[in-house]
Structures are given as structure tokens and as C-alpha cells.
Amino acid sequence: MNQSGEDFTVEVPIEDRIIRDADGLSFLENSYEAYLQKGLKMYGDIEKAKEEAAVKIIGMSKKITTQKGKEIAKELIDKALEFVKDY
């Protein structure tokens, strides 16, 4: 998946935006920890794994484009980034 977020600026039907939001919110709510663990195994370097996890968190947050999704994501993004930082 492109993590730059550029793909998410294109207007798509609301149904597609809701699915994107759900995917992004799901990651921000509970998948970032597993992603960090996977990175640790893959890289064997905590700093590299943390860097990659932070990039993924930001990328997934850019998928969220509805107003309600952004409201929900606001706290989740901070919590996820804080977890990665303090790991």
C-alpha cells in the first residue's frame, strides 16, 4: 500500500470512503502493536521497527477521509504513536 497518502485524495464514492475509514481505524485501534512486533522480527532493530511502524500509522491515518472517521482517529493516532515511541 502506498503510504504517502496521495492515493487517498482522489474523490471516490462515500461507500468506498467508509471502507477506507474502517480499514484505517481498525489498524489505529489494534493492529499497530502487531505491526511493530512484525517489524522487530523482520529488521532485528528496534529503532528501524519503530520508524516503520510510525510511517505505517501515519499512512493508515491518511486513509481516513470522512469527518466522523477523522474525529474517531484523532485520539487513536496519538495513542498508537505514543505506544511506538515508548516501546
N, C-alpha and C positions, 0 to 999 in steps of 0.2 A: 504494500500500500504506500502510495506517495505520502510522505509525512509533511510536505511543505504546506499543505492545506490549499494549494492553488486549485485543485480539482473541486473543492467544495464551495467555490464562489459562483459556479455556474448555477443558474436557476433551474430547478427541477421541480416536478410536481410535489405537493405537500406530503403525499404518501411516502415518497422517496426520502424526503427530508426527515420525516418521523422515524423511518427505519435507520437512517444515518444517526439521528439523535440517540436512538435506543442502543445502537452499537457503541457509540462513543461513551454514553453514560454507563453502560454495563462495564466497560473497561475501567472507567474512572472510579466506579464504585467498588469493584472487587477483583479485577484482573491484573492490576499493576503489580501487585506483590508477586504473583506467579511469573510475570514477565521479568521482573528483577531477578528472581531466582534462576530462571532460564538463562539470563544473561551472565550470571555468575558462573554457571556451569560451562557456558559457551566460551567466555573470554578468560575465565580464571583470574580476573582483575576486577576488584570491587569498584574502583573509580570508573572504569570503562563501562561496566554494567549499570552503574548509577547514571552515567551520562546518557547511555542508550535508553534507559527507562524514562528519563526526563524528556528526551526527544519524543518518545512514543506517547507520553502523557499529553504533551503539548499538541502533537499531531492529532491524537484522538479528540482532544477538546475542540480542534478546528472543524471537526466533522459536525459539530452541534451548531445548527443554524436557526432553529426556531427560538422565539423569545422565551417560551416556557423551558425549553431544554437548556438554554443559557443560564436561566435562573437556578435550575437544579444543579447544573455543573459547577457553578461558582465555588461553592464550598468543597465539592468533591475534588476539584483541581488542586486547591491549596492543600487539602489533606493528603492527596497522593504525592505531590511534590515534597511535602514535609517528611513523609514516610521515607521516601527515597533518599533525601538529603541526610536524614538521621540514621539510616541503616548502617 
